[in-house]
Amino acid sequence: MSTSRHLSRRALLAASAGLAAAPWAGMALAQPSTQPPVRGKVTVAGWSKPISEITNLLAEPDKGFFRAQGLELAYLPGAGGGDALRNTLSGQADVAFTDPGSFFMALDKGERLTAIYDIYPQNVFNVVSLQSSGIRTPADLKGKRIGVYSLSSGTRQNLLVLLHQAGLKESDVTIVVTGLLNFAPLLQGQVDATAATDTGLAVGRRRGIGAVNVMQVRDYLNVSSDLYVVRQEVLPQKKALLQAFLKAYRDSAAWMIAQPDEAAALAVKHAIDGTQPDVNLEVIRLRNAAAQPSLPGQPLGAFNLESLQQAADAYRALGLVQRPIRVADVVDTRLLPSA
């Protein structure tokens, strides 16, 4: 599957996203005399509109993490991880905020890309079933009807990864496209289980789905959910700019982890879905948890090359990519902040 038709797990969440930058994106921010001179502008191609999950980016006008590094930040909304990569490959953005599946599929098609930062090392996908179903393990999914957001979504890709870990194939189950409102079909008995994300499950629980069993994909293969990816040729051209960007991003992520209540309040101001501070806080806490390194003692942004390689191998075994991908060749850790 190529990036031209691949959408990440949140593609439907962002399906109505235009390509216009966020209201503040691209606008020069006033530089106080204590701030360094502007080194340049960095445009991030996102997978979505400006939503509460990425409050650490949206809060830039208030917090100035990127301004402190001499950067002007712009955010280019998109409709999924594949869209983020397309906008980066076309030169409209410097950095893509994308998922490993989109990354692997682009590499499989010959695109020259490099991952430079692991945004969410923890996997955020799950498969949910009613407690009365008797579904407890991936093996229990054999012969069952399972809901996904769409056939091109990350819910399907991660479901296939979960099945693969249990020795099952897609043909061993019946996949049902449910759309975003995937818990209604579960409650109505139209599916036996449904694939979702942590934030989707949180919203479902708020809407009263009741007692459920949850299988976390990370318990079977804890592959990263999102990465920062750049074109290979950009690395030598914009090395200092990208280093400054990653330092600013890590500082912003650390702030959101340390001050989730402040971030939830700022999401009301900047996120299009941020009208409820209590919901913002729940979403932000989930993303803070996902940002934690998968290996002990690692700093924010560090890669787990072993799990990424396992994921790339799983994607090939599933037929989602055709060529072997050596992850160590397409990840560059030299730009990660040293302190």
Long-range contacts (C-beta under 8 A, 24 or more apart in sequence): 1-105, 1-152, 1-320, 2-105, 2-106, 2-109, 3-82, 3-85, 3-86, 3-89, 3-102, 3-105, 3-106, 3-109, 3-111, 4-82, 4-86, 5-82, 5-152, 6-80, 6-81, 6-82, 6-101, 6-102, 6-105, 6-152, 7-79, 7-80, 7-81, 7-82, 7-83, 7-150, 7-152, 7-153, 8-47, 8-80, 8-81, 8-82, 8-84, 8-98, 8-99, 8-101, 8-102, 8-153, 8-154, 9-81, 9-99, 9-125, 9-149, 9-153, 9-154, 9-155, 9-157, 9-158, 9-197, 10-47, 10-48, 10-80, 10-81, 10-153, 10-154, 10-197, 11-47, 11-79, 11-80, 11-81, 11-82, 11-83, 11-149, 11-150, 11-152, 11-153, 12-149, 12-150, 12-153, 12-179, 12-180, 13-48, 13-51, 13-180, 14-47, 14-48, 14-49, 14-77, 14-78, 14-79, 14-80, 14-83, 15-79, 16-49, 16-79, 17-48, 17-49, 17-77, 17-78, 17-79, 17-83, 18-77, 19-76, 19-77, 19-78, 19-87, 19-92, 20-77, 21-74, 21-75, 21-76, 21-77, 22-50, 22-58, 22-74, 22-75, 22-77, 24-60, 24-61, 25-73, 25-74, 25-75, 25-76, 26-72, 26-74, 28-72, 29-60, 29-61, 29-64, 29-67, 29-72, 31-67, 35-64, 35-67, 35-68, 35-70, 36-68, 36-69, 36-70, 37-70, 38-70, 38-71, 38-72, 39-69, 39-70, 39-71, 39-240, 39-241, 39-244, 40-70, 40-71, 40-72, 40-238, 40-241, 41-71, 41-72, 41-73, 41-74, 42-66, 42-71, 42-72, 42-73, 42-74, 42-94, 42-95, 42-241, 42-242, 42-245, 43-74, 43-75, 43-76, 43-92, 43-93, 43-94, 43-95, 44-73, 44-74, 44-75, 44-76, 44-93, 44-94, 44-95, 44-96, 44-97, 45-76, 45-78, 45-83, 45-84, 45-85, 45-87, 45-88, 45-92, 45-93, 45-95, 45-96, 45-97, 45-98, 46-75, 46-76, 46-77, 46-78, 46-84, 46-97, 47-78, 47-79, 47-80, 47-81, 47-83, 47-84, 47-97, 47-98, 47-99, 47-226, 48-77, 48-78, 48-79, 49-77, 49-272, 50-75, 50-77, 50-270, 50-271, 50-272, 51-271, 51-272, 51-273, 51-274, 52-264, 52-267, 52-271, 52-273, 52-274, 52-279, 52-280, 52-283, 52-284, 53-199, 53-283, 53-284, 53-287, 54-97, 54-271, 54-287, 55-256, 55-263, 55-264, 55-266, 55-267, 55-270, 55-271, 55-274, 55-280, 55-284, 56-249, 56-252, 56-253, 56-255, 56-256, 56-263, 57-249, 57-252, 58-266, 58-267, 58-270, 58-271, 59-252, 59-263, 59-266, 59-270, 60-252, 61-270, 62-266, 62-269, 63-252, 63-255, 63-266, 65-248, 65-249, 65-251, 65-252, 65-255, 66-245, 66-248, 66-249, 66-252, 68-248, 68-251, 69-244, 69-245, 69-247, 69-248, 70-244, 71-241, 71-244, 71-245, 71-248, 73-248, 81-154, 81-226, 82-106, 85-111, 85-113, 85-229, 88-229, 88-230, 88-231, 89-113, 89-231, 94-230, 94-234, 94-238, 94-241, 94-242, 94-245, 95-228, 95-229, 95-230, 95-242, 95-245, 96-228, 96-229, 96-230, 97-226, 97-228, 98-226, 98-227, 98-229, 99-154, 99-225, 99-226, 99-227, 100-223, 100-224, 100-225, 100-226, 100-227, 100-308, 100-311, 100-312, 101-154, 101-157, 101-315, 101-320, 103-227, 103-229, 103-330, 104-311, 104-312, 104-315, 104-320, 104-321, 104-325, 105-315, 105-320, 105-321, 107-321, 107-325, 107-330, 108-321, 108-322, 108-323, 108-325, 112-231, 112-232, 112-233, 113-229, 113-230, 113-231, 113-232, 113-330, 114-229, 114-230, 114-231, 114-232, 114-235, 114-330, 114-331, 114-332, 115-227, 115-228, 115-229, 115-303, 115-330, 115-331, 115-332, 116-227, 116-228, 116-229, 116-230, 116-235, 116-242, 116-246, 116-331, 116-332, 116-333, 116-335, 116-336, 117-227, 117-228, 117-246, 117-249, 117-250, 117-301, 117-335, 117-336, 118-224, 118-226, 118-227, 118-293, 118-301, 118-302, 118-303, 118-304, 119-224, 119-225, 119-226, 119-227, 119-228, 119-253, 119-291, 119-301, 120-224, 120-225, 120-226, 120-287, 120-290, 120-291, 121-222, 121-224, 121-225, 121-290, 121-291, 121-292, 121-293, 121-294, 121-302, 121-303, 121-304, 122-218, 122-222, 122-224, 122-225, 122-289, 122-290, 122-291, 122-292, 122-294, 123-158, 123-216, 123-217, 123-218, 123-221, 123-222, 123-223, 123-224, 123-225, 124-197, 124-198, 124-199, 124-218, 124-225, 124-286, 124-290, 125-154, 125-155, 125-158, 125-159, 125-162, 125-195, 125-196, 125-197, 125-198, 125-216, 125-217, 125-218, 125-225, 126-195, 126-196, 126-197, 126-198, 126-201, 126-214, 126-215, 126-216, 126-217, 127-159, 127-162, 127-193, 127-194, 127-195, 127-196, 127-214, 127-215, 127-217, 128-183, 128-186, 128-193, 128-194, 128-195, 128-196, 128-201, 128-204, 128-209, 128-212, 128-213, 128-214, 128-215, 129-186, 129-192, 129-193, 129-194, 129-212, 129-213, 129-215, 130-186, 130-187, 130-210, 130-211, 130-212, 130-213, 131-211, 131-212, 131-213, 133-192, 133-193, 133-213, 135-192, 135-193, 135-213, 135-215, 136-213, 136-215, 137-166, 137-215, 138-162, 138-163, 138-165, 138-166, 138-168, 138-215, 138-220, 139-166, 139-167, 139-168, 141-166, 141-168, 141-172, 141-173, 141-192, 141-193, 142-168, 142-172, 142-173, 143-172, 143-173, 144-173, 144-174, 144-192, 144-193, 145-173, 145-174, 145-175, 145-176, 145-190, 145-191, 145-192, 145-193, 146-173, 146-174, 146-175, 146-176, 146-191, 146-192, 146-193, 146-194, 146-195, 147-175, 147-176, 147-177, 147-178, 147-182, 147-185, 147-186, 147-190, 147-191, 147-193, 147-194, 147-195, 148-175, 148-176, 148-177, 148-178, 148-182, 148-194, 148-195, 149-177, 149-178, 149-179, 149-180, 149-182, 149-195, 150-177, 150-179, 151-175, 151-177, 154-197, 155-182, 155-195, 155-196, 155-197, 156-195, 157-315, 157-320, 158-195, 158-217, 159-195, 160-318, 160-320, 161-217, 161-220, 161-221, 161-223, 161-311, 161-314, 161-315, 161-318, 162-215, 162-217, 162-220, 162-221, 164-314, 164-317, 164-318, 165-220, 165-221, 165-314, 166-220, 170-318, 183-207, 183-209, 198-286, 198-290, 199-283, 199-286, 199-287, 202-282, 202-283, 202-286, 203-279, 206-279, 221-307, 221-310, 221-311, 221-314, 222-294, 222-304, 222-307, 223-307, 223-308, 223-310, 223-311, 224-294, 224-303, 224-304, 224-307, 224-308, 224-311, 225-290, 235-332, 235-335, 239-335, 242-335, 243-335, 243-337, 246-301, 246-335, 246-336, 246-337, 247-337, 249-301, 250-299, 250-300, 250-301, 250-337, 253-291, 253-300, 253-301, 254-300, 256-284, 256-287, 256-288, 257-288, 257-291, 260-284, 260-285, 260-288, 299-336, 299-337, 301-336, 301-337, 302-333, 302-336, 303-331, 303-333, 305-331
